[in-house]
C-alpha cells in the first residue's frame, strides 16, 4: 500500500510503487508527447512527482535532454541565484556498533584506529576550521551508545558554539548522527542545531538489510522514519540523502523523491537539503565491489532532474567528488559544497591529516581558499551565510520565502557580506581580488533598492573591521 501521508516507512516508501514507477518509466521514457507535457509542468517551477521525474531521468532524446539541463539551470538561478553555500564536516568519533559493509567504521574493522575527540581536541579542531574561514559545520559521529551518547554530542555542540577565535566563529552546526528518539531530537533542537541530516543509504529494504547486517541501523523502519521523529521533536530543517552505488540508481532516485513527497504531505515542509554522495573507496572498503556505481554523465543528469523535481531544496555535493565532477553538477543544481574537508577524526589539527581514521577518500583535496577562488572564477558567490537559521527563517517560513522568490532580498546580500568577511580575514591576494570583483557585480543584482543600499554600506563597514551583519 502506498500512502505518502502515512507514518510507516513501508507505506510512504512503497516497494510496489517504486517498482511500478520503474516499469512505467520503461514504457514511457521516450514518449515525446508525455515528455513535453512533463517539461511544460516543470516550467511552472512547482516540482514534479516521482514518476514524472524518473521519466525525465530515463529520457534518451538528445534534444529533450538539452531542454532538461537548460530548465534545471533556469530553476536553480531563480531560487538560488549564483550563491553556493560553504561548509565543512567535523568528525567527532569513529566508534560504531553497526556492521555497515560499505563503511570503514563498521565494528568488525580491526585495522582502523578508533578515536574520539575530547572537548579540548574539539576546540583545537574548531579553531583550525575557523582559521580557514568556515562558519558552518556538519558534525559526524559513529553510532555507539557508550562512546558517543547524545550527551557527548550535546556537549560538543555547546563547545563549538562557545569558541570565538580572532574574527572566527561557527554560526551554524548541522548534525549528521544516527537515527534517535523524539526526546533526543528535542535535545538537539534545544542545543541550537541547524539541519538534522541522515542518509538513508538505500531505500531498497531488502538491500538495506543486507548492507546493514548487524547493529541498530539494521532496523529499516527505525532509520527511515527518523525524519518524522526529528520533525515531531521540533527540528524544522532536515536533510535527506542516499549513497548512490549501493543499489540501482533509478530505485534510490525514486525513493529519495518519495521521501521528499512524504515530508511535504505529512508536515507541509519538504527536505531542507538533499545529498547525493557516490560510493568511494576507504579503509577496508573496495568501492569497485559495488556494481551499481554511476557515471559522471548519469550523475549530472540525476542532479539536474532533482533540481527540477524539488526546486526548493538545497542540493549538497561533498569533496567525495572531483573538481571536474563538482563543476558539472554546480551548473545544473548543486547549492552547497564542502571545501578543505577532512573525513578523519582529528584531521584538521594533525599534520598527517589522520588519514588512517578517514571514513572515505577525498577526491577534491584543494584548500578552502583554492575552492573559493575556483568558485569565484566560475562566476559563483561563495556564501558563508547562516542568517536564516539565526533569524528563525526555518522550516515552512524559509520555504514560503524561497518559493515566493523573496528570499533573494535576504540571501543575496547576506552571501555578499559573508564573502566580504572571508576576503578580509582569510583570503589570499588573488582570491581577494577575484572576490571583490564578484561582489561589485553581484551587489547590483539585489532586487530591493533599500536592501541593496544597506548591504553596500555594511560591506564598507566590514572592510573597516565590523562583522556579522545580516538581513
N, C-alpha and C positions, 0 to 999 in steps of 0.2 A: 504494500500500500504506500502510495506517495502522497505526503501531506507536508508542504513547506512550513505550515504553522505548527506542526507537531513538535513536542519537546523530545521525542525519541529519535535517536540517531538514525536507526534503520528505516524511519519513515520520512525524515527530511533529506536524508541521503539514501535514496531508494535504489538498490542494485538493479531491480527490474526496470525502473525508469531510466537509469543510465544506459542499460543495455538496449532498451527500446530507442533511446536517443541516438545511440551509435548506429543502430540499424536504419533509423530514419535518415540520418545524415548520409549513410552509404547510398541510399536510394535517391536522395535529392541534392547531393553536393555539387552537381553540375547542371542543375535545373536553372537555366538563366532567368526565367521569369521569377522564380522564387528568390533567387539571389538578389535580383534587382529590387524586389519588394522588401527584402530584409534590409538592404542598404538604404532604401527610402525611409524605413522606420528608424534605422540607426542615425540618419542625418538629423532627426529630431533631438538627438543627444540626450535621450532619457533611458538608454540602456536596451539590452536585448535579453531574451530568455536563453536558457542553457541550450535549447535545441537550435534556436536561430544562430547562436554564436558558433556552435560546432559546425553547422553547415558552411559558415564563412571560413572557419579554420580549415575545413577539408576541401574547399574550392580549389580547382586546378586551372581555371580560366585565367590566363595571364592578365588580360585587360581588367577583369573584375578584381584580381588581387592588387593591381595598381590602385584601384579605387579604394580598396580596404586600407592600404597603407596611407593613402592620402587623407582619408577620413580620420584615421587614428591620430595623425599629426594635427589635424584641424581641431579635434576634440581635446587633445592634450593642451593645445595652445589656448583654447577657450577657458578651460577650467584651471590650468596651472601656469600658463604662460611659459617663459623660459626658465622658471625657477627650478633648481634642483637642491633638495634638502640634504644636508650632510650629517652623517652620524658615524659612530664607531662602536664596535662590540667591546664589552669588558667581561672577560671570563673570570668568575669568582672561584670556581671549583670544578674539578673533573671527576669527583667521586660520584659514582652512579650505581644503582642496583638493578638497572634494566639490562636486557640482553639484546638490544637492537643490533642486528647483524651488519648494518651499514655505518655504524658509528664507532670510532675507536674507544669511546668512553665505556663501552659495554663491560659489564662486571667481570667477564671471563678473560679480558685482555690483561695479561700479566706483564707485557713488555712496556706499557706506557706508565711513566711515573705519575703517581697521584699527588695532587697539590690542592690546597685550599688556602686562599689568601686570608691573612689576619687583617684586622681593621687598619693597622699601621701600613701593611702592604697595599691595601686598597687605596689609602691616602697617597702613597707614592705613585701608584698606577694612575690615579685621577690627576695628580699634578703633572705627570708626563703627558697625559691626554690634553689637559688644559694648555700646556706649553706648546702643543701642536696647533691649538686654536679651536678644539672641539667644544661644543656646547650641549650636545645631545648624545646620550649613551644608550646602548641596549645591553642590559645585564643578562648574562648567560651562566647557567649552572646545571650540573647534572642532577638527577633525582636521587636523593639519599636522605632517608628520614632522620638520621642522627648527625650526619656530617653537614648536610645542607637544609636544616629545618627552616620553616618560614621565619622564625625569629632571627636567624642569621641573615636572611635576605632583607628583612626589615631594618636590621641594624646597619647593614651595608648601604642601603638606600639613604639612611639618615647621615651616615658618614660622608657619602658622596655629595649630598646637598650642602654639607657644612663647610666644604673646602673652598676657600677663596684665595687663589694664588696669583699675585700680581694683578693683571686685569682679567684673569680667567675665572670662570665658574661654570659648573654644569647646571643648566637651566631646565633640562628635561631628562628624566630617567625612564626609559621604556624597559619592560621586563619580559624576558623570554625564559620562563621556568615551567616545570611540568604541571599538568592539569592538577587542580586542587579543589578545595571546598569553597562554597559560597562565603563562609566565615573568613577564610584566608584571603579571598578576593576583596572582601570588605577591608581587611587589614592593609592590603596593598593600596587600595583606593585612599585610605586614610593616610598612608605614608607619602602620598602625593605623586604616584607614578603617572606617566603619560599613557602610553598604549600598552595593553597586555597582548603579547604576541605568543602564539603557539602554532607550530607547524603540524599539520595533520600527517605529514609524510606521504600517506596514500589514503584515498577514500575507498579503495577496494578492500572490503572487510576480510576476505579470505587471505589475500596477500598481506594485509596489515598484521594479521595474527601470526602468519609465518615469519614476517620480518621482525616481530617483537615476541619471541617465543617465551620469555620469562620477564618477571617484574611487573610493577603496577601498570606500566604502559601497554601491557598485553591486552588490557580491557578496552576494546574498541569503543564501546558506548561511553565509558567514563571520559575517554580522551576526546571523542568527537563532540560531546555535549559540554565541553569545558567553556566554550564561548558563551553559552547560555548562562552558565553559573556565574561567569565573570560579570555579565551584564546584570544578572539578578543581584550581584554583590555591589552594584553601583558603578562599575567601571564603564565609562561611556564609550571609550575607543578601544576596539580590539583589532588585532591583525592576524589574518589567516595566511596559510602557505602550504604548499606541498613540496616534496623533494622529487623533482622530475628525474625519471630514470629508474625509479623503484617499480613502477607499474607502467602500463602503456599510457602515453601522454594524453591520448584522447579521453580515456576513462577519468583520469585525475583532473583534466581540464573541466570536464562536465561536473564532476564532484565539487570542484572549487567554486564554480558558479552557482551550483545548487546551495552550497553553504551560504554564499552571499545572499541569495534569494531568501533563504530561511531566516537569516538575521533581520533582513528588511521586513519580511512578513510578520515575524513574531515580535520584534522590538521597534520596528519603524526606522531602524538605522542599520545600514549595511556595514561591512568591514571598513575601518579607517584605512587600513593598508592590506595589500595582497603581496606576498613574497613569492618569487619564482626561482628558487635555487635549483641547480642541477647537481647530480651526484658527482663528488670529487674524490680523488684518492686521499688516503690518510693512513696513519699508523694502523697496521693490522687489517686494512681495508683496501681491496683491489677493485677500483671502480669499474674496470673492464669486465668484471664478472656479472655486472648488472646489464642485461641485454637490451634494456628499454631506453638507453641514453638517446637524447635527441640532438640533432644537428643545430648549428648556428642559424641556418635558414628557417627551420621549424620553430626554433626558439624566438626568433624575431617576429614571425607571424603570430605566434601564440601571444606574445606581449601586445602586439597591435590589436588583436581581436579582444583581448581582455580590456584594453583601454576603451574600445567601442562598447563592449557589453556592460562594463561597470564604469561609466565615465567619471564618476565622482571619487573613486578610490585612489589612494596613493599606491603606486607600484614600486616595489623595492628590489634592487639588484645589488648584491654584495660583491666583495673582492674575490669571491669564488670565480667570477667571470673575468676573462682577459680584457685588456684595454679595448681591443678591437670589437669584442662581443658587446661590451658595455656601450660603446659608441653607437652601435647599430640599434640597440633597444632604447637608448635615451631618446632617439629621434622619434620613436613611434609610441612611446607611452610611459617610460620609467620616470618617476618623480623623486625618488630617494636613492642615494647610493652611499656606501661607506668609503672611507679613504684612510690610508695609512694604517689599516687594520692589522691586528694580531689576533689569531684564533687560539692562542695558548694561554694558560694560566700564568700570570706574571709577565706576559710577553712585552709589555711596554717599558719595563724597567730593567730587563735583563739583556745584556749586550748580545748574547746568542739568540735572543728572542724566544727562548724556551720552546723551540720547535718540537722537542720531544713530548710536549704535552698538547700539541695542536689538535684541534678537532678535525680540521681538514686543511689541505694545501691551498694556499692563497695564490691565485693566478695574477692578479694585479698588485704587484708589490711596490708600487710607487709611494712616495711620501704624500702626506696630505697636501703640502704646498704644490707638489707636482700635479696632483689630481685637480686642485683648484685652478692652476694655471691652464691646464688642458681644457677644463670646462669653459673657462673664460674665452679661450681662443676658438672654441666651438660656438661661441655666442650665447652660452648659458649664464645664469646668475646663480652661483653657489650660495646657498642660503643656510644660515645658522639660526634661523628664526625659531622661537619657541613660544611666541606671543599668544597664539590661540589657546594653548593649554593653560597658560598663566592668566589669561583674561576670561577663562571659563567658556571659551568657544569650543566646546567638545560635543561629541555625540550628535544629536539632532540639530543643535544650534550651529555647529560647524557645517553640517551637511546642507542645511537650509541656505546658509550664506553662499556655500560653494555652488549649489545648484542654481541659485539666482544670479550668479556672476558677480555679486557684490564683494566677494572675498578679495578681489583684485585690489580694492582700496585699502585692504589690510596687509595682504601677503606681499604685494609688490614693494611697497615702501619698507616693510619690515625686513624683507630679504636684502634690500639695498643697504639699509642701516647696519644690519649684522655683517654684511660683506665688508662694509667700510671699517667696522671694528676689527675684522680679521686682517685687513690690509694694514691698518695702523699698528697692530700688535704682533703679528706673526709672519706676514708675507715677505718673500724675497723681493728684491727690487724689480725684477721682471714681472712677477705676479702682481705687485702693487700697481705698476704702470698699466698692465692689461686690465686690472680690476677697476681702476679709476676711469678708464675709457668706457667700460661697460656701464658703470654707474651713471656717468654723464648721459649716455644714450638712453638707458632704460628709465631714468627718472622721468623723462618726458612722456613715458607710456602709462604713468599712473593716471587713472581716469579722472579722479576728482581734483579740481584745481586747488582747493584749500588743502587737501591732504598732500598733494604734490609740493605745495609751498612749505608746509610744515616739515615734511620729510627733508627737503633741501636745507632748511635751517638746522635741523638736527644732525644732518650729515656734516655740516660745518662744525657743529659743536663736538661731534665725535673726533674730528681732526684735531680739536683743541684739548682733548683729553676726557670729555664726558662719555659715559657708557650707558647701555641698557635702556634705550628709548624703545617704545613700541606703541603701535596702534591697536 
